Amino acid sequence: MTTRLKVADWLAFTALLLAAVAAAAGLAVSGLYRDTAEGVRQARATDVVTLLAAVPTLALALWSARRGSAGGRLVAIAALGYLAYSYAIYAFSVVINPMTPVHIAILGFATWSLVLSVFGIDDATVDRAAGFRLPRRITGGFLILVAALFAMLWLSQIAGAITSGRLPSAVSDLNLPTSAVYVLDLAFAVPLITLAAVWLIRRDRRGPASAVAGLGFLIILGLSVLAIFAFEAAAGITVEVPPVAIFGVVTLTAAFVLGFALTGSARRIYS
């Protein structure tokens, strides 16, 4: 293991521990969040997924990566991407509270670990990823479809706000001037997922590795969105079926494809 990856793993482990503490505090400490009712529900839903999905996934992936698993390294990158994504939202959109310094620390540790991990991956890991049983065209098409759905959803809301002069309810309910999700998805998540899909379809050697990381990220992100829907339903708020169905299908499909890739024994990319 290179020095760069060793540093990345220590940063990831620190982010993991801090995320577990922050998520547990958000769920256990009454009144910790000082946001609107909608904001509190979203934060607590995200805490559930962080504590029960992202943290265990990152811990297991780091352990596997230390044992030489290419899949473990790529899933760790996916989990780090989710932590950086989620805690960027906490850092920029959640009202300052006693855990704010921890949220900012998690964002920093996860982001720098992610950068070092991505640039520290060696050729052997990329080559081993090429042996995953990953349906090339199906997976690439799925990733492009998901990226397009996210882009159209957020751009339509932004366009509506520009033309009407009224904020989308997803923003106004949080008492915010804009949404950090718009920025993170349109500036980072959508382009990166699209790039992974293009690499995969064009048989670029980086395609399988980037697609696996993208699928892992979508799974945890999808669970987070579904948890928000569940918290809203529990609060007696009417939740529309189509968004739940769409995110449910996206999450299940990503989980199926990733599981198929990581558990398969084939040594080539299936067309």
PAZAPA-4460 file (N, C-alpha, C; in steps of 0.05 Angstrom, whole numbers, plus 32768, in hexadecimal, padded with zeros to 4 digits):
% residues 271
    n_x    n_y    n_z   ca_x   ca_y   ca_z    c_x    c_y    c_z   seq   type   mol
   8011   7FE8   8000   8000   8000   8000   8012   8019   8000     1      M     A
   800B   802C   7FEF   801B   8044   7FED   8016   8056   8005     2      T     A
   8028   8069   8009   8025   807C   801F   800C   808D   801C     3      T     A
   8006   8093   8003   7FEE   80A3   7FFE   7FD5   8094   8007     4      R     A
   7FD3   807A   8001   7FBC   806B   800A   7FBB   8067   8028     5      L     A
   7FD2   8064   8034   7FD3   8062   8051   7FC8   807B   805F     6      K     A
   7FD0   8092   8055   7FC6   80AB   8060   7FA8   80AD   805A     7      V     A
   7F9F   80A5   8042   7F83   80A6   803B   7F73   8094   804E     8      A     A
   7F7D   807D   8055   7F6E   806B   8066   7F6C   8076   8083     9      D     A
   7F82   8083   808D   7F80   808F   80A7   7F6C   80A6   80A8    10      W     A
   7F6C   80B6   8093   7F58   80CB   8091   7F3C   80C0   8090    11      L     A
   7F39   80AA   8080   7F1E   809E   807E   7F15   8092   8098    12      A     A
   7F28   8085   80A7   7F21   807A   80C1   7F18   8090   80D5    13      F     A
   7F26   80A6   80D4   7F1E   80BD   80E5   7F03   80C8   80DD    14      T     A
   7EFE   80CA   80C3   7EE3   80D3   80BA   7ECE   80C0   80C2    15      A     A
   7ED4   80A6   80C1   7EC1   8091   80C9   7EB9   8094   80E6    16      L     A
   7ECD   8097   80F7   7EC7   809A   8114   7EB7   80B3   811A    17      L     A
   7EBF   80C9   810E   7EB1   80E2   8113   7E94   80E1   8108    18      L     A
   7E91   80D4   80F1   7E76   80D2   80E6   7E64   80C1   80F8    19      A     A
   7E6F   80AC   8103   7E5F   809B   8116   7E57   80AC   812E    20      A     A
   7E69   80BC   8139   7E63   80CD   8150   7E4E   80E2   8149    21      V     A
   7E51   80EF   8132   7E3F   8104   812A   7E23   80F9   8124    22      A     A
   7E22   80E3   8116   7E08   80D7   8110   7DFA   80CE   8129    23      A     A
   7E08   80C1   813B   7DFC   80B8   8154   7DF2   80CF   8164    24      A     A
   7E01   80E5   8165   7DF9   80FD   8174   7DE0   8109   8167    25      A     A
   7DDF   810A   814D   7DC8   8115   813F   7DAE   8106   8145    26      G     A
   7DB1   80EB   8149   7D9A   80DB   814F   7D93   80DA   816D    27      L     A
   7DA7   80DC   817E   7DA2   80D8   819A   7D9D   80F2   81AA    28      A     A
   7DA9   8108   81A0   7DA7   8121   81AF   7D8F   8131   81A6    29      V     A
   7D7B   8134   81B6   7D63   8143   81AF   7D6A   8160   81AC    30      S     A
   7D60   816D   8197   7D64   8189   8193   7D7F   8190   8189    31      G     A
   7D90   817D   8181   7DAA   8183   8176   7DA8   8194   815D    32      L     A
   7D96   818C   814B   7D93   819B   8132   7D80   81B2   8137    33      Y     A
   7D87   81C9   812C   7D78   81E2   8130   7D6B   81EC   8116    34      R     A
   7D66   81D9   8104   7D5C   81E0   80E9   7D3D   81DF   80EA    35      D     A
   7D31   81E3   80D3   7D14   81E0   80D0   7D0D   81C3   80D5    36      T     A
   7CF3   81BE   80D9   7CEB   81A2   80DD   7CF3   8190   80C7    37      A     A
   7CF1   819A   80AE   7CF9   818A   8097   7D17   8185   8097    38      E     A
   7D26   8199   809F   7D43   8196   80A0   7D4C   8182   80B5    39      G     A
   7D3F   8183   80CB   7D45   8170   80E1   7D3F   8153   80D8    40      V     A
   7D29   814F   80CB   7D22   8134   80C1   7D37   812A   80AD    41      R     A
   7D3F   813C   809B   7D53   8133   8087   7D6E   812D   8094    42      Q     A
   7D76   813D   80A7   7D90   8139   80B5   7D8F   811F   80C4    43      A     A
   7D79   8119   80D2   7D78   8101   80E2   7D76   80E8   80D0    44      R     A
   7D68   80EB   80BA   7D67   80D4   80A7   7D82   80CE   809C    45      A     A
   7D91   80E3   8095   7DAC   80DF   808C   7DBE   80D3   80A1    46      T     A
   7DBA   80DB   80BA   7DC9   80CF   80D0   7DC5   80B1   80D2    47      D     A
   7DAC   80A9   80CE   7DA6   808C   80D0   7DB6   807D   80BB    48      V     A
   7DB6   8087   80A2   7DC4   8079   808C   7DE2   807A   8091    49      V     A
   7DEC   8091   809A   7E08   8093   80A0   7E11   807F   80B5    50      T     A
   7E01   807D   80CA   7E08   806B   80E1   7E05   804D   80D9    51      L     A
   7DF0   8047   80CB   7DEA   802B   80C5   7DF4   8020   80AA    52      L     A
   7DFB   8033   8098   7E04   802A   807E   7E1F   8034   8076    53      A     A
   7E23   804F   8076   7E3C   805A   806D   7E54   8053   807E    54      A     A
   7E51   8056   8099   7E67   8050   80AB   7E6F   8032   80AA    55      V     A
   7E5C   801F   80AD   7E64   8003   80AB   7E6F   7FFC   8090    56      P     A
   7E64   8007   807A   7E6E   8001   8060   7E8B   800B   805D    57      T     A
   7E91   8023   8066   7EAC   802D   8064   7EBF   801D   8075    58      L     A
   7EB7   8015   808D   7EC8   8005   809F   7ECF   7FEA   8092    59      A     A
   7EBB   7FDD   8087   7EBF   7FC3   807A   7ED0   7FC6   8061    60      L     A
   7ECB   7FDB   8052   7ED9   7FDF   8039   7EF7   7FE5   803E    61      A     A
   7EFC   7FF6   8053   7F18   7FFC   805A   7F26   7FE2   8063    62      L     A
   7F19   7FD2   8072   7F25   7FB9   807B   7F2C   7FA7   8063    63      W     A
   7F19   7FA5   8050   7F1D   7F95   8038   7F34   7FA1   8027    64      S     A
   7F34   7FBB   8025   7F49   7FC8   8014   7F65   7FC3   8020    65      A     A
   7F67   7FC3   803A   7F81   7FBE   8047   7F8A   7FA2   8042    66      R     A
   7F77   7F90   803C   7F7E   7F74   8036   7F82   7F70   8018    67      R     A
   7F82   7F85   8008   7F88   7F84   7FEC   7F70   7F81   7FDA    68      G     A
   7F58   7F86   7FE4   7F40   7F84   7FD4   7F3C   7F9D   7FC3    69      S     A
   7F3A   7F99   7FA8   7F34   7FAF   7F97   7F18   7FB9   7F9B    70      A     A
   7F05   7FA7   7F9F   7EEA   7FAF   7FA4   7EE7   7FBE   7FBE    71      G     A
   7EF6   7FB6   7FD3   7EF6   7FC5   7FEC   7EFF   7FE1   7FE9    72      G     A
   7F15   7FE5   7FD9   7F20   8000   7FD5   7F0B   8011   7FC7    73      R     A
   7EFE   8007   7FB3   7EEA   8016   7FA3   7ED1   801C   7FB3    74      L     A
   7EC8   8009   7FC3   7EB1   800F   7FD4   7EB8   8023   7FEA    75      V     A
   7ED0   8022   7FF4   7ED9   8037   8007   7ED8   8052   7FFA    76      A     A
   7EE0   8055   7FE1   7EDE   806E   7FD3   7EC1   8077   7FD1    77      I     A
   7EAF   8064   7FCB   7E93   806A   7FCA   7E88   8075   7FE4    78      A     A
   7E8F   8068   7FFA   7E86   8070   8014   7E92   808B   801C    79      A     A
   7EAB   8090   8015   7EB7   80AA   801B   7EAA   80C0   800B    80      L     A
   7EA3   80B9   7FF2   7E94   80CD   7FE1   7E7A   80D4   7FEE    81      G     A
   7E6C   80C0   7FF9   7E53   80C6   8006   7E57   80D7   801F    82      Y     A
   7E6B   80D1   802F   7E70   80E2   8047   7E77   80FE   8040    83      L     A
   7E88   8101   802B   7E8F   811D   8022   7E76   812B   8018    84      A     A
   7E66   811E   8009   7E4D   8129   7FFE   7E3A   8131   8015    85      Y     A
   7E35   811F   8027   7E21   8124   803C   7E2B   813A   804F    86      S     A
   7E44   8139   8057   7E4D   814D   806A   7E53   8168   805D    87      Y     A
   7E55   8169   8043   7E56   8183   8036   7E3B   8190   803A    88      A     A
   7E25   8180   8038   7E0A   818B   803C   7E07   8194   8059    89      I     A
   7E11   8184   806C   7E10   818C   8088   7E1F   81A6   808D    90      Y     A
   7E37   81A7   8081   7E48   81BE   8086   7E3D   81D8   807A    91      A     A
   7E2F   81D6   8064   7E26   81EF   8056   7E08   81F4   805A    92      F     A
   7DF9   81E1   8062   7DDC   81E5   8063   7DCF   81E1   807E    93      S     A
   7DDC   81D3   8090   7DD0   81CE   80AB   7DD7   81E5   80BD    94      V     A
   7DC3   81EE   80CD   7DC7   8204   80DF   7DDD   81FC   80F3    95      V     A
   7DEF   820F   80FA   7E05   820A   810C   7DFB   81FE   8126    96      I     A
   7E07   81E9   812F   7E00   81DC   8148   7E19   81D0   8155    97      N     A
   7E17   81C4   816C   7E30   81BB   8179   7E40   81A7   8169    98      P     A
   7E35   8199   8156   7E43   8186   8146   7E4F   8191   812C    99      M     A
   7E4A   81AB   8127   7E54   81B7   810E   7E72   81B4   810A   100      T     A
   7E83   81B8   811E   7EA0   81B4   811A   7EA6   8197   8112   101      P     A
   7E97   8184   811D   7E9B   8168   8115   7E93   8163   80F9   102      V     A
   7E7C   816F   80F1   7E73   816C   80D5   7E88   8177   80C1   103      H     A
   7E93   818E   80C8   7EA8   819A   80B6   7EC0   8188   80B6   104      I     A
   7EC7   817D   80CD   7EDF   816B   80CE   7EDA   8152   80BD   105      A     A
   7EC2   8147   80BE   7EBC   812F   80AE   7EBF   8136   8091   106      I     A
   7EB4   814D   8089   7EB6   8155   806D   7ED3   8157   8064   107      L     A
   7EE4   8163   8075   7F00   8165   806E   7F0E   814A   806C   108      G     A
   7F0B   813A   8081   7F19   8120   8081   7F0F   810E   806A   109      F     A
   7EF5   810D   8066   7EEA   80FC   8051   7EF3   8106   8035   110      A     A
   7EF3   8120   8031   7EFA   812B   8017   7F17   8126   8010   111      T     A
   7F29   812B   8023   7F46   8127   801E   7F4C   8109   801B   112      W     A
   7F3F   80F9   802B   7F42   80DC   8028   7F39   80D3   800D   113      S     A
   7F23   80DE   8003   7F18   80D7   7FE9   7F2C   80DE   7FD3   114      L     A
   7F36   80F7   7FD5   7F49   8100   7FC0   7F62   80EF   7FC0   115      V     A
   7F6E   80E9   7FD8   7F86   80D9   7FD9   7F80   80BC   7FD0   116      L     A
   7F69   80B2   7FD6   7F62   8097   7FCE   7F5F   8094   7FAF   117      S     A
   7F52   80A8   7FA3   7F4E   80A7   7F86   7F68   80A9   7F78   118      V     A
   7F79   80BB   7F80   7F93   80BF   7F73   7FA8   80AB   7F7C   119      F     A
   7FA1   809C   7F91   7FB4   8088   7F9B   7FAF   806C   7F91   120      G     A
   7F99   8068   7F82   7F93   804D   7F78   7FA9   8045   7F64   121      I     A
   7FB3   802D   7F67   7FC8   8023   7F55   7FBC   8014   7F3D   122      D     A
   7FCD   800F   7F2A   7FC4   8001   7F11   7FB9   7FE5   7F17   123      D     A
   7FC4   7FD8   7F2B   7FBB   7FBD   7F32   7F9E   7FBD   7F3B   124      A     A
   7F96   7FD1   7F4A   7F7A   7FD3   7F53   7F68   7FD8   7F3C   125      T     A
   7F70   7FEA   7F2A   7F60   7FF0   7F12   7F5E   7FD7   7F01   126      V     A
   7F73   7FC8   7EFE   7F73   7FB0   7EED   7F62   7F9A   7EFA   127      D     A
   7F63   7F97   7F14   7F52   7F83   7F22   7F35   7F8B   7F1F   128      R     A
   7F2F   7FA4   7F1F   7F13   7FAD   7F1C   7F08   7FA6   7F01   129      A     A
   7F1A   7FA4   7EED   7F12   7F9C   7ED2   7F08   7F80   7ED1   130      A     A
   7F0E   7F70   7EE6   7F05   7F54   7EE7   7EEA   7F51   7EF4   131      G     A
   7EDE   7F67   7EFE   7EC4   7F65   7F0A   7EAF   7F5D   7EF5   132      F     A
   7E9B   7F4D   7EFE   7E86   7F45   7EEB   7E72   7F5C   7EEA   133      R     A
   7E78   7F6F   7ED9   7E68   7F88   7ED7   7E5D   7F8A   7EBB   134      L     A
   7E42   7F89   7EB8   7E36   7F8D   7E9D   7E3C   7FA9   7E93   135      P     A
   7E4D   7FAA   7E7F   7E58   7FC4   7E77   7E43   7FD7   7E6C   136      R     A
   7E34   7FCF   7E58   7E20   7FE2   7E4C   7E09   7FE7   7E5F   137      R     A
   7E00   7FD2   7E6D   7DE9   7FD6   7E7F   7DF1   7FE9   7E96   138      I     A
   7E08   7FE4   7EA1   7E11   7FF5   7EB8   7E15   8012   7EAF   139      T     A
   7E23   8015   7E98   7E28   8030   7E8D   7E0E   803E   7E87   140      G     A
   7DFB   8031   7E7B   7DE2   803D   7E75   7DD2   8044   7E8E   141      G     A
   7DD3   8033   7EA2   7DC6   8039   7EBB   7DD2   8052   7EC8   142      F     A
   7DEC   8054   7EC9   7DF9   806B   7ED5   7DF2   8085   7EC6   143      L     A
   7DF2   8084   7EAC   7DEB   809C   7E9C   7DCE   80A3   7EA2   144      I     A
   7DBC   8090   7EA3   7DA0   8095   7EA9   7D9D   80A3   7EC4   145      L     A
   7DAA   8099   7ED8   7DA8   80A4   7EF3   7DB3   80C1   7EF3   146      V     A
   7DCA   80C5   7EE6   7DD5   80E0   7EE5   7DC2   80F3   7ED6   147      A     A
   7DB6   80EA   7EC1   7DA3   80FB   7EB2   7D8A   8101   7EC3   148      A     A
   7D80   80EE   7ED2   7D69   80F3   7EE4   7D6F   8108   7EF9   149      L     A
   7D86   8105   7F06   7D8E   8119   7F1A   7D91   8135   7F0D   150      F     A
   7D9E   8136   7EF6   7DA3   8150   7EE9   7D88   815D   7EE1   151      A     A
   7D76   814E   7ED5   7D5D   8159   7ECD   7D4C   8161   7EE5   152      M     A
   7D4C   8152   7EFA   7D3D   8159   7F12   7D46   8173   7F1D   153      L     A
   7D60   8176   7F22   7D6A   818F   7F2F   7D69   81A7   7F1C   154      W     A
   7D6F   81A3   7F02   7D6E   81B9   7EF0   7D52   81C3   7EEC   155      L     A
   7D3E   81B1   7EEC   7D22   81B9   7EEA   7D1A   81CA   7F02   156      S     A
   7D23   81C2   7F1A   7D1C   81D2   7F31   7D2A   81ED   7F30   157      Q     A
   7D43   81EE   7F28   7D51   8208   7F26   7D44   821A   7F11   158      I     A
   7D3D   820E   7EFA   7D2F   821D   7EE5   7D15   8228   7EEE   159      A     A
   7D06   8218   7EFD   7CEC   8221   7F08   7CEF   8238   7F1B   160      G     A
   7D04   8237   7F2C   7D09   824D   7F3F   7D12   8266   7F30   161      A     A
   7D21   8264   7F1A   7D2A   827B   7F0B   7D12   8289   7EFE   162      I     A
   7D01   8279   7EF2   7CEA   8285   7EE3   7CD4   828F   7EF4   163      T     A
   7CCF   8282   7F0B   7CB9   8289   7F1C   7CC1   829D   7F32   164      S     A
   7CDB   829C   7F39   7CE4   82AD   7F50   7CDE   82A1   7F6B   165      G     A
   7CD4   8288   7F6B   7CCD   827A   7F84   7CDF   8262   7F88   166      R     A
   7CE9   825F   7FA0   7CFA   8248   7FA6   7CEB   822E   7FA4   167      L     A
   7CF8   8218   7F9B   7CEB   81FE   7F9D   7CE5   81F7   7FBA   168      P     A
   7CD0   81E8   7FBF   7CC9   81E0   7FDA   7CDF   81D1   7FE8   169      S     A
   7CEF   81C2   7FD9   7D05   81B3   7FE5   7D1A   81C6   7FF1   170      A     A
   7D1B   81DF   7FE8   7D2D   81F2   7FF2   7D20   8204   8007   171      V     A
   7D08   820E   8001   7CFA   8220   8013   7CF2   8212   802E   172      S     A
   7CEC   81F8   802C   7CE5   81E9   8045   7CFD   81E8   8058   173      D     A
   7D15   81EB   804E   7D2D   81EA   805E   7D36   8206   8067   174      L     A
   7D27   821B   805D   7D2E   8236   8063   7D4A   823D   805A   175      N     A
   7D51   8235   8041   7D6B   823A   8036   7D68   824A   801C   176      L     A
   7D7D   8258   8014   7D7C   8268   7FFB   7D7F   8256   7FE2   177      P     A
   7D8C   823F   7FE5   7D90   822C   7FCF   7D95   8211   7FDB   178      T     A
   7D9B   81FE   7FCA   7D9F   81E2   7FD3   7DBC   81DA   7FCD   179      S     A
   7DCA   81D0   7FE2   7DE4   81C5   7FDD   7DE4   81AC   7FCC   180      A     A
   7DCD   819E   7FCC   7DCA   8186   7FBB   7DCC   818E   7F9E   181      V     A
   7DC0   81A4   7F96   7DC3   81AD   7F7A   7DE0   81AF   7F72   182      Y     A
   7DF0   81BC   7F83   7E0C   81C1   7F7D   7E1B   81A7   7F7C   183      V     A
   7E19   8197   7F91   7E28   817E   7F93   7E22   816B   7F7C   184      L     A
   7E08   8168   7F75   7E00   8156   7F60   7E08   8160   7F45   185      D     A
   7E01   8179   7F3F   7E06   8183   7F24   7E24   8188   7F1E   186      L     A
   7E32   8191   7F33   7E4F   8197   7F2F   7E61   817F   7F32   187      A     A
   7E59   816B   7F42   7E6B   8155   7F47   7E5F   813A   7F42   188      F     A
   7E49   8133   7F4F   7E3F   8117   7F4D   7E37   8110   7F30   189      A     A
   7E27   8121   7F24   7E1D   811B   7F09   7E34   8118   7EF5   190      V     A
   7E47   812C   7EF4   7E5E   8129   7EE1   7E6F   8110   7EE6   191      P     A
   7E74   810A   7EFF   7E85   80F3   7F06   7E78   80D8   7EFF   192      L     A
   7E5E   80D6   7F05   7E4F   80BE   7EFE   7E4E   80BB   7EE0   193      I     A
   7E4A   80D1   7ED1   7E49   80D0   7EB4   7E64   80C7   7EA9   194      T     A
   7E79   80D2   7EB4   7E94   80CB   7EAB   7E9A   80AD   7EAF   195      L     A
   7E92   80A3   7EC7   7E95   8086   7ECC   7E86   8075   7EB7   196      A     A
   7E6E   807E   7EB0   7E5E   806F   7E9D   7E6B   8070   7E81   197      A     A
   7E75   8087   7E79   7E82   808A   7E5F   7E9B   8079   7E5E   198      V     A
   7EAB   8079   7E73   7EC3   8069   7E73   7EBB   804B   7E71   199      W     A
   7EA6   8043   7E7F   7E9E   8027   7E7F   7E95   801F   7E63   200      L     A
   7E84   802F   7E57   7E79   8028   7E3C   7E8F   8028   7E27   201      I     A
   7EA2   803A   7E2A   7EB8   803C   7E16   7ECF   8028   7E1C   202      R     A
   7ECC   8017   7E30   7EE0   8003   7E37   7EFA   8010   7E41   203      R     A
   7EF9   8027   7E4C   7F10   8033   7E59   7F17   8023   7E71   204      D     A
   7F31   801F   7E76   7F39   800D   7E8C   7F31   8018   7EA7   205      R     A
   7F2B   8032   7EA9   7F21   803E   7EC2   7F03   803B   7EC6   206      R     A
   7EF5   8031   7EB2   7ED8   802F   7EB3   7ECE   801D   7EC9   207      G     A
   7ED6   8004   7ECB   7ECB   7FF2   7EE0   7ED0   7FFD   7EFC   208      P     A
   7EE8   8007   7F02   7EEE   8011   7F1D   7EDC   8029   7F24   209      A     A
   7EDA   803C   7F11   7ECA   8053   7F16   7EAC   804D   7F18   210      S     A
   7EA3   8039   7F08   7E87   8031   7F09   7E80   8024   7F24   211      A     A
   7E92   8014   7F2E   7E8D   8007   7F48   7E8B   801C   7F5E   212      V     A
   7E9D   802F   7F5E   7E9C   8045   7F72   7E82   8055   7F6F   213      A     A
   7E7A   805A   7F56   7E62   8069   7F51   7E49   805A   7F5B   214      G     A
   7E48   8040   7F56   7E32   8030   7F5F   7E30   8030   7F7D   215      L     A
   7E47   802D   7F8B   7E47   802D   7FA8   7E3D   8047   7FB3   216      G     A
   7E45   805D   7FA7   7E3C   8078   7FB0   7E1D   807A   7FAC   217      F     A
   7E13   8071   7F95   7DF6   8073   7F90   7DE6   8063   7FA4   218      L     A
   7DF0   804C   7FAC   7DE2   803B   7FBF   7DDE   804A   7FDA   219      I     A
   7DF4   8054   7FE5   7DF2   8062   7FFF   7DE2   807B   7FFD   220      I     A
   7DE6   808A   7FE7   7DD6   80A2   7FE3   7DB8   809C   7FE0   221      L     A
   7DB2   8087   7FD1   7D96   807F   7FCE   7D89   8077   7FE9   222      G     A
   7D98   8069   7FFA   7D8E   8062   8014   7D88   807B   8025   223      L     A
   7D99   808F   8022   7D96   80A8   8030   7D7C   80B6   8028   224      S     A
   7D77   80B7   800E   7D5F   80C4   8004   7D46   80B4   800D   225      V     A
   7D47   809A   800B   7D31   8089   8013   7D2B   808C   8031   226      L     A
   7D41   8090   8041   7D3D   8094   805E   7D2F   80AF   8063   227      A     A
   7D35   80C3   8053   7D27   80DD   8056   7D0A   80DA   8050   228      I     A
   7D03   80CB   803B   7CE7   80C5   8035   7CD9   80B7   804D   229      F     A
   7CE7   80A4   8059   7CDC   8095   806F   7CD7   80A8   8087   230      A     A
   7CEA   80BA   808D   7CE6   80CC   80A4   7CCF   80DF   809E   231      F     A
   7CCC   80E8   8086   7CB5   80F9   807F   7C9B   80EA   8082   232      E     A
   7C9A   80D2   8079   7C81   80C2   807C   7C7B   80BD   809A   233      A     A
   7C8F   80B8   80AA   7C8B   80B4   80C6   7C81   80CD   80D4   234      A     A
   7C87   80E5   80C9   7C7E   80FE   80D4   7C62   8105   80CA   235      A     A
   7C56   80F4   80BA   7C3B   80F9   80B1   7C3A   8109   8097   236      G     A
   7C51   810E   808A   7C52   811D   8072   7C4D   810A   805A   237      I     A
   7C3C   8113   8048   7C36   8103   8030   7C4F   8101   801E   238      T     A
   7C57   80E9   8018   7C6E   80E4   8007   7C64   80D9   7FEC   239      V     A
   7C6B   80E6   7FD7   7C62   80DD   7FBC   7C70   80C3   7FB5   240      E     A
   7C61   80B1   7FA8   7C6B   8097   7FA1   7C81   8097   7F8C   241      V     A
   7C7E   80A7   7F76   7C93   80A6   7F61   7CAF   80AB   7F6A   242      P     A
   7CB5   80BF   7F7A   7CD1   80C3   7F82   7CDB   80AC   7F93   243      P     A
   7CCA   80A1   7FA4   7CD3   808A   7FB4   7CD9   8072   7FA2   244      V     A
   7CC8   806E   7F8E   7CCC   8057   7F7C   7CE5   805B   7F6C   245      A     A
   7CEA   8074   7F62   7D02   8079   7F51   7D1B   8074   7F62   246      I     A
   7D1D   8080   7F79   7D35   807C   7F89   7D37   805F   7F93   247      F     A
   7D21   8052   7F98   7D22   8036   7FA0   7D2D   8025   7F8A   248      G     A
   7D24   8029   7F71   7D2E   801A   7F5A   7D4C   8020   7F55   249      V     A
   7D53   8039   7F56   7D6F   8041   7F52   7D81   8033   7F67   250      V     A
   7D79   8034   7F80   7D89   8028   7F95   7D8B   800A   7F92   251      T     A
   7D75   7FFD   7F8E   7D75   7FDF   7F8B   7D85   7FD7   7F72   252      L     A
   7D82   7FE5   7F5C   7D91   7FDE   7F44   7DAF   7FE1   7F48   253      T     A
   7DB7   7FF8   7F54   7DD3   7FFC   7F5A   7DDE   7FE6   7F6C   254      A     A
   7DCE   7FDE   7F80   7DD7   7FCA   7F93   7DDA   7FAF   7F85   255      A     A
   7DC7   7FA9   7F73   7DC8   7F8F   7F65   7DE0   7F8E   7F52   256      F     A
   7DE5   7FA3   7F43   7DFB   7FA4   7F30   7E16   7FA3   7F3F   257      V     A
   7E18   7FB2   7F55   7E31   7FB2   7F64   7E36   7F96   7F71   258      L     A
   7E21   7F8B   7F7C   7E24   7F70   7F88   7E2C   7F5C   7F73   259      G     A
   7E20   7F5D   7F5C   7E26   7F4B   7F46   7E43   7F4E   7F3E   260      F     A
   7E4D   7F67   7F3D   7E68   7F6C   7F35   7E7C   7F62   7F49   261      A     A
   7E77   7F67   7F63   7E8B   7F61   7F77   7E8B   7F43   7F7F   262      L     A
   7E75   7F36   7F7C   7E74   7F1A   7F84   7E79   7F07   7F6D   263      T     A
   7E7A   7F11   7F54   7E7F   7F00   7F3D   7E9C   7EF8   7F3B   264      G     A
   7EA1   7EE3   7F2D   7EBC   7ED9   7F2B   7EC7   7EDC   7F0E   265      S     A
   7EB7   7EE8   7EFC   7EC0   7EEB   7EE1   7ED7   7EFE   7EDF   266      A     A
   7EE8   7EFA   7ECC   7F00   7F0A   7ECA   7EFF   7F1D   7EB2   267      R     A
   7EE8   7F24   7EA9   7EE5   7F37   7E93   7ECC   7F47   7E96   268      R     A
   7ECA   7F5C   7E87   7EB2   7F6D   7E87   7E9E   7F61   7E74   269      I     A
   7E86   7F5C   7E7D   7E71   7F51   7E6C   7E64   7F66   7E5B   270      Y     A
   7E61   7F62   7E42   7E54   7F75   7E30   7E37   7F70   7E2F   271      S     A
***
